[in-house]
């Protein structure tokens, strides 16, 4: 697999379903890989078990990162992404339900490219995904 895919880090299966549906409706051609917690995201990105068959050159074009995750928080995942040469250039968009201003400030301080609060309607979610597609994915076409 090349790096023309999106990594979604989301622990809520309903939110994963909504994101996948919004990607289809927005006609995003990049495949989506989903991991369900912060530790799994780090294992995936840094090629640790069970992802040790991957190479770090196969990194995603974009990471959509929830903040409220089991095991390792989204902020810690972001911090580790930005501290490693193999991942620090990957665009990371925090996509969260958090209404805490401190989460937004800390996300940007740690190097998030954008901070988006999850919308409450599917049409709003599709619109957000279309904006993400235009700004971040149209520059790296899928295979």
N, C-alpha and C positions, 0 to 999 in steps of 0.2 A: 504494500500500500504506500502511496506517496503521501505528501503532506497536505493534500487537497481534501481534508475532511474537518469536521467540527467535533470537538470533545465537549460533551455536556456533562457537567458534574452536578448531579441532582439526586437527592435521596427519596423524593416523593414520587411514586409511580404515576400518580395522576398528573403531576407537573411534567413528567417525562412524556406522557401520552399527549398532553396539550402542546408541548414544544415540537414533538414529531409531527403532529397534525399541522401546526402553524408552518413548519418547514415545507411540508407538502403543498399547502395552500399558497405559500409565498413562492413556490416553484424554485426552492433552493436545490441545486443539483449536487451540492457537496454531501457526501454521506455523513451520518452522525453516529458517533460512538458514544455510548453512555456508560458512565461509572457512577456508583451510587453512594459513595462516601469519600471523605477527604483522603483517607489512607489509600484507597483504591486508586484515586486520581494520581497520587504521588507514585505509587507502584507502577502505574501505567506510564506516566511521563518519564520516569527514571529507569524503566525497564527492569523492575524487580519482580520477583516471583508473584504472581503467575505469568507475568508479561516479560520474562527474561529472554524470550525468543524474538522480541522486538529490538530494533536498533534506535538509538536516539536521533538518527537522521530522519526517521519516519514520524516527525512531530506534526501535530495538527496545525491547520491554517489559523484556527481560532479556538479559544476556550471560552465556553459559557459556564460561569462558576457561581453556584449558590453559596451563600455565606454560612447558613445554619446547617452544618453537616455533622453526621456522627463520626467519631474517632478522631478526626483532625478537622479543625474549623476551616472554612473557606479562606479566612484571612491568613492562616498559617500556610495553607496550600499556595496562596498568592505570594507570600513571602519566600517560600522555597523555590517557586517558579522563577522569581526575579533574581534569586541569588545564584543561579546555575547558568553557566555559559550556553548549555544545550537547550535551554528553555526560555531564557530571559527576553528573547525577541518575539516570542509568540504573543499576539494580541490576546488580552484577557478582558472579557466583559463580565462584570459582576451582574448577575441577574437574580434578584432576591426579593423576598417579601418584606425585608427589614425596612422599617420606617425610621430607624435610628440615624440621626445625622452623624453620630460618631462613627457608624459603620461606613458611611459614604466617605467621610474625611479620611478614615484609616485605609480604606480601599485605594483611594487616590494616592495617599502617602506611600503605600506599598507598591504602587506602580500599575494599578488597574488602568486600562485604556478608556473604560467607560463604566458607569454605574447606572443600572436601569432597574427600576422597581417593576416587579411582575404585574402586568395588567390584570384587571378583573374580568375582562371579556375576551372571547376568542378573536373578535375583529380587531381589538386593540393589540392583542398578541401578534396577530398576523402582520399588522402594520409595523410593529417593532421589529419583527423578523425581516420584513422587507427593507427596513432602514439598515439593519445590520448587514443584510446581503449586499446592498448598494455600497455601503461604506467600507466593509471589511472583506467580503467574499468575492465580489465581482473582479477584484484585482488578482485573485488566485483561482482561475477556473478549475472546475472538477474534471477528472478524467472521463 
